[in-house]
Amino acid sequence: MGGRMNFAPRMPTIIVALVFVLIGLLGTFGGVVPSLAGMSSEAIGAWSFVVAAIVLFAGMIFQGI
């Protein structure tokens, strides 16, 4: 048939995604993250969740990430 189309993310990828999720939680629900480049704490938290999802998806699609 063909090669594998998806992979499990490696531990460093999962740790990076967890850091972004933590930043997202602190920014969105805690308001702890300082405003940066004109973005509010809530916006940084929301974007942090998006980046965490992209990192995990990249870890599933590309081998070795």
Residue, then its C-alpha position, 0 to 999 in steps of 0.5 A: m500500500g502506502g506509507r503512514m499518513n499520521f504519526a504520534p507527536r514526540m515528547p518535546t512537541i507535546i511539552v511545547a504544546l503544553v507550555f502554549v496551553l498553559i500560557g493560553l489558560l493564564g492569559t484567557f482565564g487568569g488575565v496574568v499574561p501582560s499585554l504585548a504589542g497592542m494585544s490584550s492578555e485574552a487575545i494572547g491566550a486565545w492565540s496561544f491555544v491556536v498555536a498549541a493546536i498547530v504544533l500538535f497537528a504538525g507533530m501528527i503530520f510530519q515525522g520527527i517533529 
